[in-house]
Amino acid sequence: MEATKKLKKSVLIRQRKEQEKAQQGGASDAKLLNCPTSPRKMRLVVDLIRGERVENALYILKHSSKEAAARVEKLLLSAIKNWEAKNEGKSVEESELYVKEVSVGGGRQLKRLRPAPQGRGYRVRKRSNHVTLVVDSKLNVEQN
């Protein structure tokens, strides 16, 4: 048997990408998977903060009456913490963080039946979504 185990090409590519991410710092992201809100309702909230500075985005989310705003606020705080972990020694206030990208995609659907007249059943689709949020510093963008 060989002493070293040969790795798949996909595993090597993933490892190389992870090493590049760890070296460069810069933008960081956070993902929210299978959030039990319809994608359409989530997009209404997400569109409010796209391109905003982090402080303004947190303010908007905190004072929004939508239920999805609380989940997006939590996700934004997670993305900020990820950025701090990636860029050690830099402060959030001085680096002028902003919401670089936010995307909402459809998640899995739970299919349920609702009783209908004459013994029928209407299908109810309980939708969920996936949210990806990317936070970056305006200072990094200006330097590049």
N, C-alpha and C positions, 0 to 999 in steps of 0.2 A: 504494500500500500504506500501511497505517497505521503510524505510528511506534511506537506501543505495542501490544503483543500482548495480546489479550483472554484472560484465564485462565478456566478452567472453574470452576464454582461449588464443586466438591469440593476443588479445589486451594486456593481462597481460604479455605475453611472450615478445611482442614488447617493452612494458614499461620497463621490467627488462633489456633487451638488451641495451636500450638507457641509463639507469642508469649506467650500467657497462662501457659503452663507455665514459660517462662523468667523471667517477671516475679515470679510468686508464691513460688517456692521450695517449701517444704513437702515433701510425700511424694515419693518417687522409686521407680521400679520397675526390675526386671530380668526378662528373659525367657530361657528355655531352650527352644529349639525342636528337635523331632525327636530327643529323647533316647531312645536305644534300650533303654528299660526299660518294662515294661508299666505302664499308668496305675494299676492297682490296687496294685502294689508301691510306686510312687512316693507314692501317697496315704498309705500307712502311715507313711512317713518325714515327709511334709509335715505330717501331723496332729500330730506331736510338737512342732512349733515354732510353730504358729499362735497368735498373741497373746502370745508370749513376748518378753521383752527380748532384744536382739540378743546380748548377752554370754552369756546362758543358752542361747540357740538355737545359737550357735557351739559351746558346750561339749557340748550334747546331740548335735549332728551329728558332732563330732570323736570322741566315744566310742560312737557307734552302730556296730553290727556290720553293718548293711545296706550293700549296694554303692551304692544310690542316695543315701546320706547324703553321700558325698564330692562328688557332683555338686550337691546342694542347698547344701552348704557353700560351694562355689565361687560359686554363684549368689547366695547371701546376701552374700558379700564383695563381689561386683560391685554389688549394690544399695546397699551401704553407701558404696562409692566414688562411685556416681552421686549419692547424697544429699550427700556432701561437695562434689562439683562444683557441685551446684545451690545449696547453702547455704554459700557461702564465708564464712569468718570465724567459723563456729560449730564447736565441737568435738563429736565424737561422744559422748564421755563425759558432758558436761554436759547434752546435749539429751535424754538418756534415750530412745534409739531403741528401737523395738519392731517386731515383724513385724505389720503391719496386716492384710494380706490375702495369702493364698497359694491359688492354684487350680491344679488339674491337669486338663488336658483331653486327650482322645485325639488322637494324631498320626496319621501315615500308617501303613498296615499293609503289610508285605512279605509276599506270599503265596508259599509254597514248597510243594513236594510231597515227602511222605515215602513210601517204598515200603511197600506193604501186601500182605497175602496175596492170592494168586490174580491177580496182575498189576494189582491196583488201586493207586491212589495216594491217600493221605489228605492233605488240605490242612492245612498248618501256617501259622498267622497269627503273624508276628513283629511284635509291637506296639511302638509308640513313643508318646511323649507330649510335650505342651507344658506347661511350668510358668511361671506368672507370680507374681512375688513383689514385694510392695509394702512399703516400709519408711517409717515416719514417726516424728516426734518426739512424745513425750507432752506436751511443753511447748506445741507448736502446737495440740494438741487442746484443752488447758485454756484457751488464750487465745480460741479461737473460740466 
